[in-house]
Amino acid sequence: MIRTVAAALIATAAMTVAGSAAAATSGTIKLNGKVDLACSVSVQDLNQQLNLAGGDSNKAVGKVTETCNSGNGYRISISSQNGGKLRGERGTEIGYQVNYDNQGGTLGSAMNVDRAGARFGQQYDLKVSVQGSDQYIAGAYEDTLTVTIAAK
């Protein structure tokens, strides 16, 4: 009899445990994910020849495509290898101005354009203006512009 009562108690306890496991009506699953910071700039050189004798005004010399997913925004910097001057073969120089997204000036130091938020595939023209003169020294003149992007 004691064995029968003990067996009944064990069977009742087992059913109670099994019943409480089956009694759950909901559960949760936590989902996680991450988006890495990604900023890129693509620069297309339009291979333009500037008219130094006659001058050029806001001539598009390149197309820049900006992409950055920073919620805090990002900065585009444009710098000149020759400090904002076209340098000639004999060391002579001709100054010029740049215009990018309606911001302009000389490039004695880097020009910065700040963006307030993320942008994807935004394209802008990089334009150059140069004062014409028939008194420039003959020869080829050049400079190299560098465009960089950095998240804030």
N, C-alpha and C positions, 0 to 999 in steps of 0.2 A: 504494500500500500504506500509506503513512504517512497518507494521507487516510482510508483505511478504518479504520485503527486509531484515529485521532483521532475519527472519527465514532462508533465503537463505545464509546470512553471517554466521550464526551459523552452518548450514549444511556444508558450504565450509570449515570452520575452523575445524570441526570434521573430515572431509575427509583428510585434510592436516595432522592432528595429526596422524590419523590412517595410512595414506600413509607413513609418515616418520618412524613409528615403523616397518612397514613391509619392508622398504627399506634397512635394515641392511643386509650386505652380509657376515659378519663373526663375530665371538666372541671368547673369550678366556676362558679357564679353567686352573687354576693353580693347579698343582699336587704337593703334599708334602709327604715326607716319612722320616723315620729315621731308622738307623741300630744301635742298642745298642752295646756298647763294650762288647765283650765276650771272655774271656780267660779261658782255662781249661787245666789241666794236668792229665793224667791217668798213674798210676804207677802199673806195674805188677811185683811182687816179684817172682823170679824164684826159690826160696827156695834152693839155692846152699849152699853146705858145702865147706868151704875153706880148703885147704890142708896146715895147718900151719907148719907141720914138713918138708914137701917136697917143699912147696912154690907153688904159683899160679901166672900166668902172664896173665893179661887182661882177666880174667874170667868173663863172662857175668853173673851178679847177678840180673839184672832187665831190663825190657823194659819200656821206657817212651814214651808216645804219647803226643805231644804238639799241641794245637790248640789255636790261638789267632788272632782276626781280626783287631788288632790295626795297622793302616797304619804307625805309628811311630815305630813299632816293639815292642819287649818285652824282658824280662829277665827271664832266668831259673836260679834258685839258688839251690845248693845242699849243705846241711849242715849235720853235724854229731852230734849225741847226746853226744859222748865221745871225741869230738875234734880230730877226725880222727884216733882213736885208738880202737882196739878191747880190751875190758876190761874183765879180768878173774875174777873168783870167789874170789880170794885172793887179788884183787886189782892190779894184774900184768897187763901190757899192751903190746900189739903188734901193731906197726904202719903198715899202709897200704897206698896205693895210689889208686886214682880213675881216670878213664878215661871216658869222656862223649863227644861224637861228636868230637873226636881228641883233646880235651883239657883235661889236666890232672894235678894231683898234690895231695898234702895232704889236709886234711880238718881241719887244725887247725882253720881256719875260713871258712866261706861259699865260695864255688866256684861259680862264676857267668859266665853264657854263654849268651851273648847278641845276639839277632836276629834283623836284620835291618828292616824287614817288616813283614807283616802278613804271617802266615803259618797255614795250616789246615791238621790235622791228620798226622803230621810228627813223625815218630818213630825212636828212637835211643836206643842203648844198653848202659846200665850203667855197666862199667867193673871195677873190682878190681884186684890189684896186691899186693901180700904179699911175703916178703922174708922168705923163709923156714929156720928153725933151729931145730936141735935136742936138743937144750938147753932151750927151752921154758918150763915153769912150767906146769905140767899136769893140765888139767881142761878144762871147757867150756869157750869160749871167745865170746863176742858179741858186736855189736854196732847197732845203728838204723840210717839210712839215711833218710832225708826228702827232697823232691823235691817240689819246689814252682814255680809258674809262676806269673809274674806281667807285665802289659802293661807299656810301656814308655810314 
